[in-house]
């Protein structure tokens, strides 16, 4: 859209939206924040739309299409926004089908079909199919957030396409809204007899397709690449004439929403593989791995996936992936992940061993571990799926970008193609590139590292793309294998397909879309591929002095820019990130949206104006600062850190709200009120005080306030007689947190009992609050003063290597994460190095000095880990300890966040969303616990579980202290101890 056309477009969009509000049930957003967060996807591009529309039904889509056609407004359908080619960014109106049109309408296990709406997420469909032993087989790496509509638009495939095919092979029919607003159901398989050829738009399209197939038959046969992963342009090579009519559904699959808007589909389902096994082949050289593909294919694999050293090295610094590296042997330059399916377990074992024997005999690779354990296999696949994000996880302006990432050649020519590609990159002095992907079908995703904030980097981008398109033609391959043409490859289609087929593509587009409104600028009449870049030589960001440490990224904007748009934060069935998105399904509440909004506010080309822009209040409002993004986001985009700093900057400009002050001072208030615990508890439950908190401070009257204990932990500990030892484990500092001291001292007593039973001398030092309430409210200077005091108190112990243990994960995270940022000294880093959860200390202690006596409990135990624990240290040690405590089963609830998040679940405007977050997975699992006991590690979790389920959960250390016998008991009033450190 040219600049001089923008005012006219804005007026036309306004007219569409006004009519849409009168005639539909669509949700409509045209505010700057929404436009900013929909301006990008996972590609290198950015185009700011004029509005975003969320239809609630198919009729809404039809109404919108008719209005856009009448007013000549561009309309672009978007699924999860995870495309790598810029296929779903555009001016005009973005149509988000994922919010409301996301139902699995019908599953017919006998017929092996499913009827779905376009916004259904692949993994969520497959979760419903799992009890039937079926799945929709194209398995894209983004399956936990990719929508079926988006997969149809791109003709997605995945790692196992060599045996299960692509999306186009499993779509039986499509429900499509055409450019005139008509709704048609079209088969994607030959079914000419059932199709009408008339003067409707659908009828004219049928006639045109039949004519194109006849008129261009020779050109189609000559110019379409013969490789399996050929997915560029319009799918003339997949159209079949039957009784003079083409099967129209196939032309829509892979058309990127340029011909019609897919609103539903009937899908073919396949049985799940019975048995799976992996061989992970290790290579000392990348090109050696590529030479091995053809001999491997003779073993009939289900997948052959390449992962290179750059990705494997990035897993070392990613907390979530670091734990998954156990399958690696040495330091390979590349691995090939070879998967075999079989109906028979002994046959599978024989085939896996035969593959390894062949590889050894031919001296292919240097290590060949066979993995049949599902957990080990899952680790391998998680590393592979995280490839794109891991490549983008290195801070700095030079990043490995997607623009030649989707080229496919004959697997037999893959090695030679990559050799030539290396020459292209070497000629441009590219320092490194990432290589991963589907070696089985000759499609390796190659991501050269460029700095697209410079003119030289953009020029390199274009030159490399130009030369690679020529190289692909030379190798008779396809430049688009599965990610779509979008903005990045459409320019090169004429080179690959020739002018006559481009003429056919334009005929198809103009017939299906006479007004040219459907996702214009993709496939035909595309702008140059180096236009509309997210960055560029003119991109600038403001420098903001910060309290927290952003030096690794060159400033706060640099951390926001780490978000590549991959959308891992849109997953809903597993993990913790992002709790508010899981509950709402609203893109506004994703890690991606928050990072993009902040980046837009700080750069010179956005719709938002600096850190004080009120729009940032909206996007950060439902961020729980759970820290899951620090670990689960493949690029480590730490939005909790960004939010705390943004809050500080906002308070500096606007002042601190009264509720933030109250929450931040909760520790001070607790110190006073605990002295009159009975009276304080009575007052806090009284209706007048709760009404005051509700209306004056915005703390919901329904939320249960925690009760002060009759005796604080510190009072209990100081009244104990000094211990005389012996203490074979030496000394350990117990960091006493506010919640344990004032509200649940039984946790602290259990911690002392367990530590002393194992032979540790417990030191309780006069540490101050970790500062978590202050950090969460953005009062960073106040938190900094507390951090400095804690460093002064704890530093001498850390300098002697004395462990510092905690029972509260939110306090541990402050010691590990924020304290070294607030106090940038070697002493602060030493304290962080000595800090650990009490469970980890005990696991280490048991490894050195096993406890002789455990009084085994008999109940099953279910663990819910605190978000900060899961993000920073994991729950493995908690599970290990719980397994020592009971003779029954122990397992972790796949629970995500509980929803409380400190004061979040108490805030009036957040009370319901906090409950909805808990209801996603945690609360139902607790209600269905049977006779199992619930174990937790966080104070907030305990309170929220009790609030909404009525279940009294217990801290892991309470169960450990109960199970340790005979020396330890939860009745620790007479147990010996050390009074002070």
PyMOL commands that set and color helices and strands:
alter all, ss='L'
color gray80, all
select helices_A, chain A and resi 3-23+32-37+58-71+122-132+148-154+161-164+167-169+192-194+201-215+217-223+236-238+249-252+286-291+293-297+309-317+319-322+325-327+345-361+374-385+387-391+411-427+439-441+455-474+486-512+551-553+556-561+568-570+579-584+587-589+591-602+615-620+628-632+639-654+658-664+666-684+687-696+713-718+738-742+745-757+772-776+780-799+809-822+826-834+838-848+867-872+876-885+904-906+911-920+922-927+939-949+956-963
alter helices_A, ss='H'
color red, helices_A
select strands_A, chain A and resi 27-29+51-54+75-78+93-96+104-108+113-117+134-135+171-177+183-187+241-242+245-246+261-268+270-271+275-283+303-308+334-342+367-371+398-400+433-438+443-451+730-734+760-763+803-806+835-837+861-864+890-892+933-936+954-955
alter strands_A, ss='S'
color yellow, strands_A
deselect
rebuild
show_as cartoon
